[in-house]
Amino acid sequence: MRHLLTRSLLALGLGSLLGLVALLAVLPALRAALCPSCFGLVQVSDRLWVEAAMPAPDRLRLIAQITTAEAQVAQALGPTRGHLRLLACQSAPCDRSLGGRGAAAVTYSFGPVAVVRLSPRGLSTTILAHELTHVAVHARMGFTGQLADRLPAWADEGLAVIVSDDPRYLAPGTGPARCHKPPRPDLPETAGDWLRRAAKERDIYAEAACAMLGWMAKNDGWSGAWAVIDGTRALEPPANPLAPARAAP
């Protein structure tokens, strides 16, 4: 029995190591997180590395934006836990070297460990707050919660839009009245499906935010959302919060 357990642990460890090697092979941003200087990045704070050519005033502006975004996220979700590295590019060649393919920013998270890649279009408080929301939520779920898909992709993205208060996808106000577009019932559940759909349908972010606003309005707001993140409450499929209630037969 002891030998079987030992072999099982070795197999699990080897599988994890091979998985990490595969991720490093296909995701340059993760390699850059391990060796920022190898990709022309320099450190400007304990968590921020930027393109070496970024001028000092732009670096200071980005640090201020990160501070504002962190405060915005903390107001909704509390202090972010875990280990974070932010990799910021100000030019297209730098972004391409980190694997950029058009997205303003991407978060790679493994429970409490996260790497955020920022393209030139991602150097804004709104985008930073969006990505830091992912960091905070994934750290709270932990790696096992992520593996179990405790929070579907549409809910994960909807929360990030709400916390970042993104005016592209939300109207002013509170609750479901902020909806720009009612959600369809088949919003993506997995990160892979979300990336494929979001690349073609930008309004899907507005739909995801609308779905979460409607769910939270009926399920104790942020307390209900935290219960889902912690795994103590189920999350129903997205529904249109603006649809009129049907009369009983």
HELIX and SHEET records of a PDB file:
HELIX    1   1 ARG A    2  VAL A   26  1                                  25    
HELIX    2   2 PRO A   28  LEU A   34  1                                   7    
HELIX    3   3 PRO A   36  PHE A   39  5                                   4    
HELIX    4   4 ALA A   56  LEU A   77  1                                  22    
HELIX    5   5 ALA A   92  SER A   97  1                                   6    
HELIX    6   6 PRO A  120  GLY A  122  5                                   3    
HELIX    7   7 THR A  125  LEU A  147  1                                  23    
HELIX    8   8 ALA A  153  SER A  164  1                                  12    
HELIX    9   9 GLY A  175  ARG A  178  5                                   4    
HELIX   10  10 ALA A  191  ALA A  198  1                                   8    
HELIX   11  11 ILE A  204  LYS A  218  1                                  15    
HELIX   12  12 GLY A  221  ILE A  229  1                                   9    
SHEET    1   A 5 LEU A  41  GLN A  43  0                                        
SHEET    2   A 5 LEU A  48  GLU A  51 -1                                        
SHEET    3   A 5 HIS A  83  ALA A  88  1                                        
SHEET    4   A 5 VAL A 113  LEU A 118  1                                        
SHEET    5   A 5 ALA A 105  PHE A 110 -1                                        
END                                                                             
